[in-house]
Amino acid sequence: MTITRIKSNQRMSQMVVHGNVAYSAGQVAQRAPGQSVTAQTEDILNAIDELLSEAGTDKSKLLTATIWITNMDDFAEMNAVWDAWVSPGNAPTRACVESRLATPDFDVEIMVTAAID
């Protein structure tokens, strides 16, 4: 089977497609570092939409999501953005954990896996 790597560099790829499955790297708010949890989550989900499109799929095909958040006090704020974004009737399995991220500018990181038809 072919493996396609999207937005790759020496260290990692932002998305890898194998067979009929697309796997994202953890996405952080590259265009909104240091901003609110709402702004960061919106930025991340926009980036995920772009990656999914490039891989030939979309959020309605999500299988699983893993979310890291630096403070569970921000859980409801992040969920408000997530709930508005997720495809109705197509919610993936999901885990959300509190964790320190790569830099203090990032409060949310999201990684997804999606099917490709």
Kinemage of the C-alpha trace (Angstrom):
@kinemage 1
@onewidth
@group {chain A} dominant
@subgroup {mainchain}
@vectorlist {calphas} color= white
{ca met a 1} P 0.000 0.000 0.000
{ca thr a 2} L 1.075 3.544 -0.713
{ca ile a 3} L 1.900 5.939 2.121
{ca thr a 4} L 1.377 9.641 1.417
{ca arg a 5} L 2.946 12.237 3.702
{ca ile a 6} L 1.477 15.739 3.752
{ca lys a 7} L 3.353 18.856 4.865
{ca ser a 8} L 6.473 16.907 5.810
{ca asn a 9} L 9.840 18.022 7.058
{ca gln a 10} L 12.817 16.197 8.500
{ca arg a 11} L 11.127 15.692 11.877
{ca met a 12} L 7.509 14.910 11.069
{ca ser a 13} L 4.532 15.033 8.738
{ca gln a 14} L 1.371 16.961 9.558
{ca met a 15} L -0.760 14.199 8.002
{ca val a 16} L -0.020 10.680 6.825
{ca val a 17} L -2.398 8.722 4.613
{ca his a 18} L -2.183 4.930 4.515
{ca gly a 19} L -4.854 2.929 2.782
{ca asn a 20} L -8.179 4.569 3.500
{ca val a 21} L -7.119 6.250 6.734
{ca ala a 22} L -5.619 9.703 7.377
{ca tyr a 23} L -3.654 10.311 10.580
{ca ser a 24} L -2.844 13.843 11.735
{ca ala a 25} L -0.008 15.020 13.894
{ca gly a 26} L -0.973 16.970 16.970
{ca gln a 27} L -2.083 20.413 15.794
{ca val a 28} L -1.476 23.577 17.806
{ca ala a 29} L -2.613 27.138 17.107
{ca gln a 30} L 0.167 28.221 14.741
{ca arg a 31} L -1.810 31.329 13.741
{ca ala a 32} L -3.072 32.130 17.263
{ca pro a 33} L -0.316 31.388 19.818
{ca gly a 34} L -0.912 33.020 23.175
{ca gln a 35} L -4.514 33.887 22.338
{ca ser a 36} L -7.629 32.637 24.136
{ca val a 37} L -8.556 28.958 24.262
{ca thr a 38} L -11.449 29.796 21.935
{ca ala a 39} L -9.164 31.414 19.342
{ca gln a 40} L -6.617 28.610 19.614
{ca thr a 41} L -9.235 25.888 19.233
{ca glu a 42} L -10.777 27.646 16.220
{ca asp a 43} L -7.348 27.966 14.601
{ca ile a 44} L -6.531 24.305 15.232
{ca leu a 45} L -9.843 23.084 13.827
{ca asn a 46} L -9.379 25.250 10.714
{ca ala a 47} L -5.929 23.699 10.234
{ca ile a 48} L -7.425 20.220 10.687
{ca asp a 49} L -10.091 21.009 8.071
{ca glu a 50} L -7.326 22.029 5.645
{ca leu a 51} L -5.292 18.874 6.302
{ca leu a 52} L -8.332 16.625 5.981
{ca ser a 53} L -9.213 18.257 2.671
{ca glu a 54} L -5.682 17.804 1.373
{ca ala a 55} L -5.902 14.122 2.377
{ca gly a 56} L -9.194 13.714 0.504
{ca thr a 57} L -11.555 13.533 3.456
{ca asp a 58} L -13.413 15.794 5.903
{ca lys a 59} L -14.574 16.058 9.510
{ca ser a 60} L -17.676 13.952 8.827
{ca lys a 61} L -15.317 10.979 8.463
{ca leu a 62} L -13.482 11.434 11.783
{ca leu a 63} L -12.857 8.179 13.625
{ca thr a 64} L -11.034 9.414 16.697
{ca ala a 65} L -9.674 12.587 18.280
{ca thr a 66} L -7.225 13.191 21.086
{ca ile a 67} L -7.197 16.591 22.760
{ca trp a 68} L -4.614 17.933 25.165
{ca ile a 69} L -5.482 21.035 27.190
{ca thr a 70} L -3.194 22.773 29.657
{ca asn a 71} L -5.926 23.512 32.199
{ca met a 72} L -9.190 21.646 32.655
{ca asp a 73} L -10.732 24.928 33.835
{ca asp a 74} L -10.790 25.738 30.072
{ca phe a 75} L -12.575 22.482 29.148
{ca ala a 76} L -16.001 24.090 28.627
{ca glu a 77} L -14.529 26.917 26.513
{ca met a 78} L -12.712 24.437 24.255
{ca asn a 79} L -15.801 22.192 24.056
{ca ala a 80} L -17.999 25.105 22.938
{ca val a 81} L -15.804 25.519 19.852
{ca trp a 82} L -15.478 21.759 19.307
{ca asp a 83} L -19.239 21.174 19.592
{ca ala a 84} L -19.970 23.898 17.021
{ca trp a 85} L -17.378 22.407 14.630
{ca val a 86} L -17.939 18.645 14.812
{ca ser a 87} L -20.138 17.196 12.073
{ca pro a 88} L -23.653 16.541 13.493
{ca gly a 89} L -24.274 12.827 13.901
{ca asn a 90} L -20.624 12.004 13.150
{ca ala a 91} L -18.867 12.584 16.470
{ca pro a 92} L -15.631 10.573 16.698
{ca thr a 93} L -14.391 8.699 19.718
{ca arg a 94} L -12.504 11.217 21.817
{ca ala a 95} L -10.126 11.582 24.713
{ca cys a 96} L -9.247 14.868 26.395
{ca val a 97} L -6.488 15.141 28.965
{ca glu a 98} L -4.784 17.903 30.886
{ca ser a 99} L -1.133 18.206 29.920
{ca arg a 100} L 1.717 20.662 29.639
{ca leu a 101} L 2.367 21.466 25.954
{ca ala a 102} L 5.541 22.315 24.013
{ca thr a 103} L 5.504 26.032 24.853
{ca pro a 104} L 3.449 28.244 27.184
{ca asp a 105} L 1.923 29.951 24.101
{ca phe a 106} L -0.171 26.865 23.392
{ca asp a 107} L -3.124 25.815 25.558
{ca val a 108} L -4.735 23.246 23.231
{ca glu a 109} L -3.433 20.506 20.934
{ca ile a 110} L -5.624 18.200 18.841
{ca met a 111} L -4.817 15.069 16.841
{ca val a 112} L -7.353 13.229 14.653
{ca thr a 113} L -7.744 10.104 12.567
{ca ala a 114} L -10.227 10.004 9.680
{ca ala a 115} L -11.495 7.525 7.129
{ca ile a 116} L -11.188 8.242 3.417
{ca asp a 117} L -13.937 7.041 1.080
